[in-house]
Amino acid sequence: MAQDFICDPETGQIVAVIRNGEVFRDDREGEMIAAALGAYLYDLKGNLVGYLHEGQVIDVSTQSMPVAFRELLEGKS
């Protein structure tokens, strides 16, 4: 099983796990929150929520974690 981790750029902590193109919250529930297609992450409704770059999810224009991805981590979307 292929597995990668997504870290929070501010804290360096692992916040999500990618397994076979599916992104799961790294908590007790481990709920699927997104899908990875190449270097792009999409929420379960098909909306682009970020770009994977060196183990982090970034917004290409700001180089920080996108608000849309943070909301997925918090269960707000």
C-alpha positions as CSV (number, residue, x, y, z in Angstrom):
1,M,0.0,0.0,0.0
2,A,1.5,3.4,-1.1
3,Q,1.5,5.9,1.7
4,D,2.6,9.5,2.1
5,F,2.2,12.1,4.8
6,I,1.1,15.7,4.7
7,C,2.6,18.1,7.2
8,D,1.4,21.4,8.5
9,P,4.1,23.9,7.3
10,E,3.7,26.0,10.5
11,T,4.0,23.2,13.1
12,G,5.7,20.5,11.1
13,Q,3.2,17.9,12.5
14,I,1.6,15.3,10.3
15,V,-2.0,16.3,9.6
16,A,-3.1,13.9,6.9
17,V,-2.1,10.6,5.3
18,I,-2.3,9.8,1.6
19,R,-3.0,6.1,0.7
20,N,-3.4,5.1,-2.9
21,G,-4.5,8.5,-4.0
22,E,-7.0,9.0,-1.1
23,V,-6.3,11.6,1.6
24,F,-7.3,10.8,5.2
25,R,-7.3,13.0,8.3
26,D,-4.5,11.8,10.7
27,D,-6.6,11.5,13.8
28,R,-8.6,8.8,15.6
29,E,-11.4,8.7,13.0
30,G,-9.1,8.9,10.0
31,E,-11.9,10.1,7.8
32,M,-11.3,10.4,4.0
33,I,-11.3,14.1,3.2
34,A,-9.8,14.5,-0.3
35,A,-8.3,12.7,-3.3
36,A,-4.9,13.2,-4.8
37,L,-4.6,13.3,-8.6
38,G,-1.0,13.9,-9.4
39,A,0.2,16.8,-7.4
40,Y,-3.3,18.3,-7.0
41,L,-5.8,17.7,-4.1
42,Y,-9.5,17.7,-4.6
43,D,-12.2,17.6,-1.9
44,L,-14.9,14.9,-2.2
45,K,-17.1,17.2,-4.3
46,G,-14.3,17.7,-6.9
47,N,-13.2,21.2,-5.9
48,L,-9.4,21.9,-6.0
49,V,-8.2,22.5,-2.5
50,G,-4.4,22.6,-2.9
51,Y,-1.2,21.5,-4.5
52,L,1.2,18.9,-3.0
53,H,4.7,20.1,-2.7
54,E,7.4,18.3,-0.7
55,G,5.0,16.8,1.8
56,Q,2.9,19.9,2.3
57,V,-0.3,21.2,0.8
58,I,0.2,24.8,-0.5
59,D,-1.6,27.5,-2.4
60,V,0.6,28.2,-5.4
61,S,0.2,32.0,-5.0
62,T,0.8,32.3,-1.2
63,Q,3.0,29.2,-0.6
64,S,1.0,28.5,2.6
65,M,-1.6,25.9,3.5
66,P,-4.9,26.8,1.7
67,V,-7.9,27.7,3.8
68,A,-10.0,25.2,1.9
69,F,-7.6,22.3,3.0
70,R,-7.5,23.6,6.6
71,E,-11.3,23.5,6.7
72,L,-11.2,19.8,5.5
73,L,-8.8,19.0,8.3
74,E,-11.2,20.7,10.8
75,G,-14.2,18.9,9.4
76,K,-15.9,22.1,8.2
77,S,-16.5,21.0,4.6
